[in-house]
Amino acid sequence: MSASNIDETDDKIIRILQADSRKAFVDIANEIGLSESAVRRRVKNLVDSGVIKRFTIELGASDKTSAITLVSVSSTADTSAVSQRLMKLAGVEVIYEITGQYDIAAIIAAPAIGEINKCIDDIRKIEGVSDTNTVIILKTMK
């Protein structure tokens, strides 16, 4: 099964789990009109096929500060290698390789702005990084 092979029922299950990955299979079954065992089997198939990679938690709002740092990689450097080095830095939560003026977008989070600043300094020291542009996230809406 690949992402292109999921049907409408699988899609409903995925959307429910994206909203609440802890939702009981019996509750999902009741919501979409299947048996609990059918939901369990479908989720297992989605996991086994790699459509669902992992179940995770998302922490609620806290006192942390977040930022997006856009990174330009020099033309002689390997963007994937730079991305791998970025992922090892404290505070880096997610890396996106992107198109446009910048090559990488790094999502950074830390308890204080000083730690965000240190992370940005560490990013700039990585071999292959030629330029950065950072914006502080003021508000998140989902």
C-alpha contacts under 8 A as a table, 3 or more apart, distances in Angstrom:
res1	aa1	res2	aa2	distance
1	M	4	S	7.87
1	M	5	N	5.65
1	M	6	I	7.08
1	M	45	N	7.67
1	M	46	L	7.33
1	M	49	S	5.35
1	M	51	V	7.59
2	S	5	N	5.16
2	S	6	I	6.85
2	S	49	S	6.56
2	S	50	G	7.40
2	S	51	V	6.21
3	A	6	I	5.74
3	A	51	V	5.81
6	I	9	T	7.98
6	I	10	D	5.71
6	I	11	D	6.58
7	D	10	D	5.30
7	D	11	D	6.19
8	E	11	D	4.97
8	E	12	K	6.26
9	T	12	K	5.08
9	T	13	I	6.33
9	T	32	I	7.72
10	D	13	I	5.06
10	D	14	I	6.14
10	D	42	R	6.94
10	D	43	V	7.98
10	D	46	L	8.00
11	D	14	I	5.07
11	D	15	R	6.21
12	K	15	R	5.18
12	K	16	I	6.23
12	K	32	I	7.52
13	I	16	I	5.17
13	I	17	L	6.19
13	I	28	I	7.08
13	I	39	V	7.73
13	I	43	V	7.72
14	I	17	L	5.12
14	I	18	Q	6.04
15	R	18	Q	5.02
15	R	19	A	6.38
16	I	19	A	5.27
16	I	20	D	6.24
16	I	21	S	7.55
16	I	23	K	7.87
16	I	28	I	7.30
17	L	20	D	4.88
17	L	21	S	4.31
17	L	22	R	7.29
17	L	23	K	6.81
18	Q	21	S	5.90
20	D	23	K	5.56
21	S	55	F	6.33
21	S	56	T	7.15
21	S	57	I	7.65
23	K	27	D	6.71
23	K	28	I	6.94
24	A	27	D	5.24
24	A	28	I	6.41
25	F	28	I	5.00
25	F	29	A	5.98
25	F	36	E	5.58
25	F	39	V	6.13
25	F	40	R	6.29
26	V	29	A	4.97
26	V	30	N	6.22
26	V	35	S	7.35
26	V	36	E	4.76
26	V	39	V	7.90
27	D	30	N	5.13
27	D	31	E	6.19
28	I	31	E	5.03
28	I	32	I	6.29
28	I	36	E	7.67
28	I	39	V	7.25
29	A	32	I	5.42
29	A	33	G	5.57
29	A	34	L	4.67
29	A	35	S	5.40
29	A	36	E	5.23
29	A	38	A	7.83
29	A	39	V	6.04
30	N	33	G	5.23
30	N	34	L	6.52
30	N	35	S	7.48
30	N	36	E	7.98
34	L	38	A	6.31
34	L	39	V	6.74
35	S	38	A	5.19
35	S	39	V	6.48
36	E	39	V	5.20
36	E	40	R	6.16
37	S	40	R	4.94
37	S	41	R	6.07
38	A	41	R	5.12
38	A	42	R	6.13
39	V	42	R	5.09
39	V	43	V	6.11
40	R	43	V	5.25
40	R	44	K	6.17
41	R	44	K	5.08
41	R	45	N	6.19
42	R	45	N	5.05
42	R	46	L	6.16
43	V	46	L	4.98
43	V	47	V	6.16
44	K	47	V	5.11
44	K	48	D	5.96
45	N	48	D	5.02
45	N	49	S	5.96
46	L	49	S	5.33
46	L	50	G	6.27
46	L	51	V	5.17
46	L	52	I	5.54
47	V	50	G	5.19
47	V	51	V	6.03
47	V	52	I	4.76
47	V	53	K	6.28
47	V	54	R	7.68
48	D	51	V	7.79
48	D	52	I	7.99
49	S	52	I	7.64
50	G	53	K	5.42
52	I	55	F	7.80
59	L	62	S	7.98
61	A	64	K	7.97
63	D	111	P	6.35
64	K	109	A	6.45
64	K	110	A	5.38
64	K	111	P	4.22
64	K	112	A	6.44
65	T	109	A	5.57
65	T	110	A	5.44
65	T	111	P	5.83
65	T	112	A	5.95
65	T	113	I	6.33
65	T	116	I	7.57
65	T	136	I	7.67
65	T	137	I	7.38
66	S	107	I	7.18
66	S	108	I	5.48
66	S	109	A	4.25
66	S	110	A	6.55
66	S	116	I	7.63
66	S	136	I	6.09
66	S	137	I	5.43
66	S	138	L	8.00
67	A	107	I	5.89
67	A	108	I	5.15
67	A	109	A	6.44
67	A	116	I	7.44
67	A	134	T	6.71
67	A	135	V	5.57
67	A	136	I	4.24
67	A	137	I	5.17
68	I	105	A	6.53
68	I	106	A	5.63
68	I	107	I	4.75
68	I	108	I	6.23
68	I	134	T	5.62
68	I	135	V	5.39
68	I	136	I	6.47
68	I	137	I	7.16
69	T	105	A	5.66
69	T	106	A	5.08
69	T	107	I	6.52
69	T	108	I	7.43
69	T	120	I	7.57
69	T	132	T	6.51
69	T	133	N	5.60
69	T	134	T	4.17
69	T	135	V	6.46
70	L	102	Y	6.02
70	L	103	D	7.44
70	L	104	I	5.75
70	L	105	A	4.52
70	L	106	A	6.38
70	L	132	T	5.42
70	L	133	N	5.05
70	L	134	T	6.13
71	V	102	Y	5.53
71	V	103	D	5.91
71	V	104	I	4.98
71	V	105	A	6.17
71	V	106	A	7.64
71	V	129	V	6.74
71	V	130	S	7.57
71	V	131	D	5.84
71	V	132	T	4.54
71	V	133	N	6.69
72	S	101	Q	7.45
72	S	102	Y	4.71
72	S	103	D	5.20
72	S	104	I	6.69
72	S	129	V	5.96
72	S	130	S	5.50
72	S	131	D	4.96
72	S	132	T	6.19
73	V	77	A	6.48
73	V	78	D	7.85
73	V	79	T	6.30
73	V	82	V	7.68
73	V	102	Y	7.61
73	V	103	D	6.20
73	V	104	I	7.84
73	V	128	G	5.48
73	V	129	V	4.69
73	V	130	S	5.40
73	V	131	D	7.19
74	S	77	A	5.43
74	S	128	G	5.37
74	S	129	V	6.14
74	S	130	S	5.40
76	T	128	G	7.52
77	A	81	A	7.95
77	A	82	V	7.72
77	A	128	G	5.11
78	D	81	A	5.32
78	D	82	V	6.44
78	D	128	G	7.54
79	T	82	V	5.11
79	T	83	S	6.16
79	T	97	E	7.90
79	T	103	D	7.32
79	T	104	I	7.94
80	S	83	S	4.92
80	S	84	Q	6.20
81	A	84	Q	5.09
81	A	85	R	6.38
82	V	85	R	5.15
82	V	86	L	6.19
82	V	126	I	7.28
82	V	127	E	7.50
82	V	128	G	6.68
82	V	129	V	7.43
83	S	86	L	5.02
83	S	87	M	6.31
83	S	95	I	6.75
83	S	97	E	7.63
83	S	104	I	7.36
84	Q	87	M	5.26
84	Q	88	K	6.85
85	R	88	K	5.42
85	R	89	L	7.14
85	R	126	I	7.44
86	L	89	L	5.52
86	L	92	V	7.02
86	L	95	I	7.62
86	L	106	A	7.86
86	L	123	I	6.67
86	L	126	I	7.93
87	M	92	V	5.99
87	M	93	E	7.41
87	M	94	V	7.29
87	M	95	I	6.85
88	K	92	V	7.49
89	L	92	V	5.78
89	L	119	C	7.07
89	L	122	D	7.58
89	L	123	I	7.95
90	A	119	C	6.93
91	G	108	I	5.28
91	G	109	A	5.20
91	G	110	A	5.72
91	G	115	E	7.85
91	G	116	I	7.30
91	G	119	C	6.64
92	V	95	I	7.61
92	V	106	A	6.65
92	V	107	I	5.94
92	V	108	I	4.48
92	V	109	A	6.55
92	V	119	C	7.77
93	E	106	A	7.49
93	E	107	I	5.57
93	E	108	I	5.61
93	E	109	A	6.76
94	V	106	A	5.84
94	V	107	I	5.14
94	V	108	I	7.37
95	I	104	I	6.89
95	I	105	A	5.86
95	I	106	A	4.63
95	I	107	I	6.43
96	Y	104	I	5.58
96	Y	105	A	5.07
96	Y	106	A	6.39
97	E	103	D	5.79
97	E	104	I	4.45
97	E	105	A	6.42
98	I	102	Y	6.98
98	I	103	D	5.18
98	I	104	I	5.44
98	I	105	A	6.84
99	T	102	Y	6.67
99	T	103	D	5.97
100	G	103	D	6.89
102	Y	105	A	7.61
108	I	116	I	6.90
108	I	119	C	7.83
109	A	116	I	6.81
110	A	113	I	7.15
110	A	115	E	5.94
110	A	116	I	5.97
111	P	115	E	7.15
112	A	115	E	5.54
112	A	116	I	6.74
113	I	116	I	4.95
113	I	117	N	6.18
114	G	117	N	4.99
114	G	118	K	6.30
115	E	118	K	4.98
115	E	119	C	6.21
116	I	119	C	5.12
116	I	120	I	6.28
117	N	120	I	5.10
117	N	121	D	6.25
118	K	121	D	5.01
118	K	122	D	6.18
119	C	122	D	4.96
119	C	123	I	6.16
120	I	123	I	4.98
120	I	124	R	6.30
121	D	124	R	5.18
121	D	125	K	6.50
122	D	125	K	5.17
122	D	126	I	6.79
123	I	126	I	5.50
123	I	129	V	7.45
124	R	129	V	6.10
124	R	130	S	7.63
124	R	131	D	7.37
124	R	132	T	7.16
125	K	129	V	7.36
126	I	129	V	5.80
129	V	132	T	7.73
137	I	140	T	7.36
